[in-house]
Amino acid sequence: MAASGELAYVYAKACGIHSKSFVGRNVRTITGAASMPELFRRLFPDRDANLPGKSLVDELQKSFDAKQISDCSRILRSFSTPPPILVHYLRAFEVLNVKTILRAVLDEERELPALRDIGRWATIRPERYPDLEAMLSGTAYSWLSAGLGTETIHDIEYGLDLRYYRELLERARGIGGKGGRAVASLVELEIILRNITWALRLRIYYGMEREAVASLLIGEEFSLTGPALAQFDFPLDSFASWEKWNYAFLVSPGAAGKGPWRIDPRDVENRASRFLYRKTSSQFHRFPFTLNTAACFFKLKEFEAGIVRSVSEGIQLSMNEGEIREYLGEA
């Protein structure tokens, strides 16, 4: 367990970095950008934004990923022994790298696309590309060598996500204390919401039934999967039925005069994300000298990355500031 002095230092550092993040009130700093060059300059005032079209979009994403990793690494380096749950949060970037590698191997690309550099916390060996077994041997991803070619890439990527969240939950529950219980509660909430949105998509887009979906959810306890499976009791075209659900706040009644009502999984996912953000943000300053602050910090950095990505996509779709803010739930 981290010493109290370390935790106090981490709390101060996390608060300092978070105050400059593009979340909360700071989001308006970037939603007002009218073009990709302007968004790039607002995110990186000291950088040159004179790149053509997609090159600028790619550079913005790569640069912001590097900034996220740098901010999280500053927190990790503040501990004499980095807590496993924080290292696991950072390795979400490595999961993305593994997905990039798998697709490159399947597409037989001659050179491996650029990966996100997480420094000394990386476990894979990209220099061994295209030898997948050599790249992943001895890591938590070694099982992928046997699966590639026998399963679809979508099933493999889902398996990666499933293992990531199962391990995240295990590490959160192993922290202990008031701060640890707060972290575990937040991770459990995230899993519940992810299960809900995933089950709804499988039900609507693939016509899957409750029993089939149940085997694909994160976690085995009913407390984690029950809310997602409960939505199978409600017809997709009756808002009044969904009002009986414990998570009815995720469902929008829709605008009057726009035709028959039908639940929108994208809207549910956006509402779930905003709800989790508010919970994480409000919990950030609770139990300040525990791992709660650092865990919330890492999660808030994920939200920040999602916000920047959404603003970038909005600008590329020629959305105005009001439309982007409405999409983000900031209006």
Secondary structure, DSSP 8 states (H G I E B T S, - for coil): ---HHHHHHHHHHHHHHHTTSSSGGGGHHHHT--SHHHHHHHH-TTS-----HHHHHHHHHHHHHHHHHHHHHHHHTTSSS--HHHHHHHTHHHHHHHHHHHHHHHTT-SS-------GGG----GGGTT-HHHHHTTSTTTTHHHHBTTB-HHHHHHHHHHHHHHHHHHHHHTS-HHHHHHHHHHHHHHHHHHHHHHHHHHHHHH---HHHHHTTSS-SSHHHHHHHHHGGGS-TT-HHHHTTSTTGGGS----TTSSS----HHHHHHHHHHHHHHHHHHHTTSSTTSHHHHHHHHHHHHHHHHHHHHHHHHHHTT--HHHHHHHHT--
